[in-house]
Amino acid sequence: MTSPPTSPATATVRVFSQRLSPTRRGARLARLLSVGQLSAWGIAYDSDLSTSAALVVAELATNAVTHGRVPGRDFELRLTLEGDLLTIAVSDARGERLPHPAAESHDGAITGRGLLLVEALATRWGTAPREQAGKTVWAELRHSAQGNGSLS
């Protein structure tokens, strides 16, 4: 008798998506929903990943509300957890206004400093055009097995 062929282990992909109003309240709700969803996925509120994700979501959502707002158009938050990789994506309706960290700002503006935080916390981040009008700003964070927030 032979044993059945083994197949490679499949990774569970978890996805959360929510459209929110382009207001300060919507940006705050994005952060709260993110840590709540991560907790539901087994990532503790006080873990390094949850804390970093909350900061990244807060910055990207605030940017969507401040710089990407188009009257009557929501912004979208999307979280994807695959293995040890969390991808945070925030989409807004303004594709012509791409984010630049303050270090790259040419006009001496004091805005954009929050993206330095995103740059420091994320493994990588960037922008992509949306199928509809607008853009998506995304950031990837890796879960550390040595961190204080284990995946259940």
C-alpha positions as CSV (number, residue, x, y, z in Angstrom):
1,M,0.0,0.0,0.0
2,T,1.4,3.4,-0.9
3,S,0.7,6.6,0.9
4,P,-1.1,9.4,-0.9
5,P,1.0,12.1,-2.5
6,T,1.7,15.0,-0.2
7,S,0.7,18.4,-1.3
8,P,2.5,21.6,-0.3
9,A,1.0,23.3,2.7
10,T,-1.5,26.0,1.8
11,A,-1.3,29.3,3.6
12,T,-4.4,30.8,4.9
13,V,-5.1,34.2,3.4
14,R,-7.2,36.5,5.5
15,V,-8.8,39.6,4.0
16,F,-10.7,42.5,5.6
17,S,-12.0,45.4,3.5
18,Q,-14.1,48.4,4.5
19,R,-15.2,51.7,2.9
20,L,-15.1,54.7,5.2
21,S,-16.2,58.3,5.0
22,P,-13.3,60.7,4.1
23,T,-13.4,62.4,7.5
24,R,-11.3,62.5,10.6
25,R,-13.8,60.2,12.2
26,G,-13.4,57.8,9.2
27,A,-9.6,57.8,9.6
28,R,-10.0,57.1,13.4
29,L,-12.5,54.3,12.6
30,A,-10.0,52.8,10.1
31,R,-7.4,52.5,12.9
32,L,-9.8,51.0,15.4
33,L,-11.2,48.5,12.9
34,S,-7.7,47.4,12.0
35,V,-6.6,46.5,15.5
36,G,-10.0,44.9,16.1
37,Q,-9.6,42.8,13.0
38,L,-6.1,41.8,13.8
39,S,-7.2,40.7,17.2
40,A,-10.0,38.6,15.6
41,W,-7.2,37.0,13.5
42,G,-5.2,36.1,16.7
43,I,-2.8,39.1,16.8
44,A,-2.8,40.6,20.3
45,Y,-3.7,44.3,20.7
46,D,-0.4,45.0,22.5
47,S,1.8,43.1,20.0
48,D,4.4,44.8,17.9
49,L,2.5,43.9,14.7
50,S,-0.8,45.4,16.0
51,T,0.9,48.6,17.3
52,S,2.8,49.1,14.1
53,A,-0.2,48.4,12.0
54,A,-2.3,50.9,14.0
55,L,0.3,53.6,13.3
56,V,0.6,52.8,9.6
57,V,-3.2,52.7,9.1
58,A,-3.6,56.0,11.0
59,E,-1.1,57.7,8.8
60,L,-2.4,56.3,5.5
61,A,-6.0,56.9,6.4
62,T,-5.3,60.4,7.5
63,N,-3.5,61.1,4.2
64,A,-6.4,59.7,2.3
65,V,-8.7,62.0,4.2
66,T,-6.4,65.1,4.0
67,H,-4.9,64.8,0.5
68,G,-7.1,62.2,-1.3
69,R,-10.6,63.5,-0.5
70,V,-13.1,64.0,-3.3
71,P,-16.6,65.1,-2.2
72,G,-19.0,62.2,-2.2
73,R,-16.3,59.5,-2.6
74,D,-15.2,57.2,0.3
75,F,-11.8,55.8,0.9
76,E,-11.2,52.1,1.3
77,L,-9.1,50.2,3.9
78,R,-8.0,46.7,3.0
79,L,-6.0,44.3,5.3
80,T,-4.5,41.1,3.9
81,L,-2.7,38.7,6.2
82,E,-0.9,35.8,4.5
83,G,1.5,33.8,6.6
84,D,3.7,36.3,8.4
85,L,3.0,39.2,5.9
86,L,0.4,41.9,6.7
87,T,-0.4,44.1,3.8
88,I,-2.3,47.4,4.6
89,A,-3.8,49.2,1.6
90,V,-5.7,52.5,1.7
91,S,-7.3,53.7,-1.5
92,D,-8.7,57.1,-2.3
93,A,-10.1,58.9,-5.3
94,R,-7.2,61.3,-6.0
95,G,-4.8,59.6,-8.3
96,E,-2.9,62.7,-9.3
97,R,-1.7,63.4,-5.7
98,L,1.0,60.8,-4.9
99,P,2.6,60.7,-1.4
100,H,6.2,61.7,-0.9
101,P,8.1,61.5,2.4
102,A,9.2,64.8,3.8
103,A,12.8,63.9,2.9
104,E,11.8,64.0,-0.8
105,S,9.7,67.1,-0.6
106,H,10.9,69.8,-2.9
107,D,8.7,72.7,-1.7
108,G,9.9,72.8,2.0
109,A,6.4,71.7,3.2
110,I,6.2,70.4,6.7
111,T,3.7,67.7,5.6
112,G,4.8,64.2,4.7
113,R,6.6,63.4,7.9
114,G,4.2,60.6,8.8
115,L,5.3,58.7,5.7
116,L,8.8,58.6,7.3
117,L,7.1,56.6,10.1
118,V,5.5,54.3,7.5
119,E,8.9,53.9,5.9
120,A,10.5,53.0,9.3
121,L,7.8,50.5,10.3
122,A,7.1,48.8,6.9
123,T,9.2,46.2,5.2
124,R,8.3,48.1,2.0
125,W,5.6,50.5,0.8
126,G,4.4,52.1,-2.3
127,T,1.5,53.3,-4.5
128,A,-0.5,51.8,-7.3
129,P,-3.2,53.2,-9.5
130,R,-6.7,52.0,-8.9
131,E,-8.9,50.5,-11.6
132,Q,-11.4,53.2,-10.8
133,A,-10.2,56.8,-10.4
134,G,-7.6,57.3,-7.7
135,K,-4.7,55.5,-6.1
136,T,-3.9,52.9,-3.5
137,V,-1.1,53.4,-1.0
138,W,0.1,50.2,0.5
139,A,2.5,49.0,3.2
140,E,3.8,45.5,4.1
141,L,4.6,44.6,7.7
142,R,6.2,41.3,8.6
143,H,5.2,39.4,11.8
144,S,8.1,38.5,13.9
145,A,8.0,35.2,15.7
146,Q,10.1,36.7,18.4
147,G,7.6,39.6,18.9
148,N,5.1,39.6,21.7
149,G,2.1,39.0,19.5
150,S,1.7,35.4,18.3
151,L,-0.6,34.3,15.6
152,S,-3.1,31.7,16.8
